[in-house]
Amino acid sequence: MHFAFTEDQAAITEAAREMLLETCTPSDLRKLLESGNPRDAGRWSTICEMGLPGIMAPESAGGLELGLTDLVGIAEAAGYVGLPEPLIELAGVTIPLLASLADDHGWLERAASGDFVAIGHPTNSFVGDADQASALLLGHGEEIHLVPAEAVSLVRQDSFDSFRRLFTVEWTPSSATLVGRDWALAAERGALLAAAQMIGLGQRCIDMSVSYAKDRTQFGKPIGSYQAVKHLVASAQVAIEFARPVVHAAAAELPLAIAASRARVAHAKIAAGEAADLAARTAVQVHGAMGITHEADVHFFLKRAFGLKSAWGTVAEHTRTVIERVTTARTGPDATFAAELSSPDPQ
Amino acid sequence: MKLEYTPEQRAFRLEVREWMEANVPSGPLPSFDLTQEGFEAHREWERKLNEGRWGMVTWPEELGGRGLDLIRWLIFEEEYYRAGAPTRVNQNGIFLLGPTMMEFGTEEQKSRFLPRMAAGDDVWAQAWSEPGAGSDLAGVRSTCTRDGDEYVLNGQKIWSSRATFADWAFGLFREPGSERHKGMSLVLFPLDAPGVTRRPIARMDGELVFAEIFLDDVRVPVTNRLGEEGQGWHVCMATAGFERGLMLRSPARYQQAARKLIALYEKHKDTLPASIAERVAKSWMDADAYALTIYAMASRLAAGGTIGPEASTNKIFWSELDIALHQTALDILGDRAELTALAPAAADPDNWLDGYVFALPGPIYAGSNEIQRNIIAERMLGMPRA
């Protein structure tokens, strides 16, 4: 039993985090927004040079063959900077799904090097960054189809978050596009990585609040010296502190694919969503009227958290998963870890 | 990251489980906060635990422990709560003073006090708060006046849990004339020493859960001082770290309560709205989240890390989850929730009302949650002091 990241995991996360903090500042986000471009080409090529899209791809496809516990910290960092590019979904959901197919038609290797493949999972109503995709994984009932970009027509669905570029997709399934029937753990991976990004988003909202509250003075003192403000921020930090380990445990347990690991993912998504929501609203409150403007940076992070909270399964759906788990599988002090429920009761 | 017990850890769990099944009293013991008899029944249980060498498993063997690591301590606690074993009457000793003494005590103090503490021979109370020094603990006015090889203790302590029947107390005193955080010492004194007067204070349900302690020229040897003279504040803050950190409230306590809440929900679910199921799920999630956080903390400590101000987040989280969990149970019980165990129509074997009354002061003791939020804001996040 050891609930901590390895030194290698900490190192790769730190390298990615530094790159993201450097290349994706709020002013970079504003520039991208003004340019109207879907993504920052320079940043995306840096991300690809670091091999991040292929972090979970098999070595045979040019990947690093690492797991979710290696990606989860990077997903937090991507949330922290409000990364507009769809790295996390590509690296953590689409590529593992491509790798699970009997025949990926060569797309696994292309995706691992950063050629974007979009994913239209049945859980979600919309497909992210579909216009940037060379191919799309799309659901038709239980079937998975791998469809070239030329064979679809897209309708943009404007999101509150301009960087969440959502589309509805019109296409015709055929035996030529059918590649599988097992979505495997794609929905769980999507939910877990959304949760990890929300942890980062929530922490960013808190850090912004702290920094604003140190500078902004009222009644002759920084507003951060008042307990009423401190306690708002502290409460949001508590919510994050008790969501983060759930997200990390979910990353480690997800491959077990049992009721307990699915419920952990659901718990992670619910808790991270609540924490990010609380932190974002706290940031608005601490920034006062500035907090609801387009000029302040709060909105970048609030909007992303807002979108992710209901993507990859709603709070209601995830709550149902948790209720199902607590009423059907063993609970109590000896049932903390999913591995203990996948083996027979020691009694 | 490996979220799986080793075969040795699993075997240890089974060893604890078997011992608990053979030894935990079948029914609840009488309250340790109401009568001497109830208190002594709990002391007997502590002695029995000690005979099995379960008194404090993390302590070195020569001090009555088993020298186990924190992961095994968590496993022990999980089995302890799972078995429904009695609440530890000596929790202020074994969970707060014990670790502090391990860090600051002399070898002589450790061998003098810790084996007796592990055995329940000495049950300890904490004597820090005073009528004028609660959240502002640096405002204590009780004094320790050096007189040769002795301290003469004078003053008044309050809200001292278990002090009504306990044997010893660890108190925070100051040199006469010293101010605030300076000149304080942590001094151990017997509660039956000449000059000590105890006045029990009844909690709202009538239990004598705490006491006032009056000290009138109480003489103790200077060897009863824990840590350096004048360093009492520093020593106390280490204790507070253990208190808020991972010793005082085991996650297992809340996981066991959540398990019972789920059983209560299952029993009544046909008549309950979906909102109750959501609250039950929330309590289970919170108890598990606390357990995971503590496992992460234990893993960090095992790798040589320390507990910092994040301990304050723990204290807020468990105290709030405890209240919410009990409120949900009471809402499920409906108009029977207010019945005490004495009522002929009482049909609540799990005593949710007692649990609720126990949970109520959680946000107050061990440093109020308002103080904890200040600590998080100032020391974790770097917000400016007032």
Interface residues (C-beta under 8 A of the other chain):
Chain A: M1 H2 F3 A4 F5 T6 Q9 T69 I206 V210 A213 K214 K221 P222 G224 S225 Y226 Q227 V229 K230 H231 V233 A234 S235 Q237 V238 E241 F242 A243 P245 V246 H248 A249 A252 E253 H267 I270 A271 T319 V322 I323 V326 T327 T331 G332 P333 D334 A335 T336 F337 A338 A339 E340 P346 Q347
Chain B: M1 K2 L3 E4 Y5 T6 Q9 R10 R13 L14 R17 I71 E77 E78 E79 Y81 R82 P251 A252 Q255 Q256 A258 R259 I262 Y265 E266 A277 E278 V280 A281 W284 M285 D286 D288 A289 Y290 A291 L292 T293 Y295 A296 A298 S299 R300 A302 A303 E310 T313 I316 F317 E370 Q372 R373 N374 I376 A377 E378 M380 L381 G382 M383 P384 R385 A386
